[in-house]
Amino acid sequence: MDTRIKLDVAVVQRLVAAQFPQWAGLPVQAVAEGGWNNLTFHLGTAMSVRLPSAERYVAQVEKEVRWLPVLAPQLPLPVPAPLGLGRPGEGYPWPWSVYGWIEGETAKPSRIADLTGFALDLADFLNALRAIDAADGPVAGLHNFHRGGDLQVYDAETRDAIEILSDEIDVMRITSIWDAALGSRWTDAPVWVHGDVTQGNLLVQKGKLSAVIDFGTCGTGDPACDLAIAWTLLDQPAREAFRNRVGLDADTWRRARGWCLWKALIVIAAEHDAHPAIADRHRVWIEKIVADHLEHG
């Protein structure tokens, strides 16, 4: 994995002043709950600056600037609005972007008033995203870490993690869930996927889902990758409501379990000694995945 760079406020101020002089006088401040793929800074009170944190995320910048204005009018919730595309400069090596700021807090369970209602709103958003014409959209690949693509690309990595964790997991059951995930393909026309439907990319206001952000891993293909939130955030009643509202078939849900299982396994394998609390959170995902597999097959 590429090493993530660090940036201070002064570099961002110089980039903005040199390339967007109309905003040169606005204060710049690091965002408190920033993401992983991008370093994010407030620009005044109504904008943000997003700069890729490593080279592997650079391809996402122009993709978002190209496609978000196409997607936004067709979606039921606000998504980021690009306002400017920046160039390398001031020692920063890659393109970067300026967006309108969207108010809201990340979707921690304690901030959500009604988890089932939240799940239904999220399902409606994903259904609307899938309904947008995807004929010319970006096909899954390295630019979005194969979200929407073939889960097989992570087979070796997943089986290595299963072997590493063989002393603490039910290897036969976990392997059977993984094999079931690999046992089908999306055979319909490609659809739009967000690619990273996680708590940090879902915003809430007054306890309700209010916006969806960070489309860096968006693309077109199989929607299964967008369903992992069912186990990473939702409880059982909300998960069932989400499943019913999304309306996708059992094979898609098996692949969705595979996407979530892959991420959980590789994180636990990497973090179980260094960061046990992180590993424990991902163990809970696996418990939910196993229970869901036993219930739905």
Helices and strands as residue ranges (DSSP letters): H 9-19, G 21-23, E 28-30, E 38-43, E 47-52, G 55-57, H 59-71, G 72-74, E 82-86, E 96-100, E 105-106, G 109-111, H 115-131, G 142-144, G 151-154, H 155-164, H 171-181, E 191-193, G 199-201, E 202-205, E 208-212, E 219-221, G 223-227, H 229-232, H 236-246, H 250-271, H 276-296
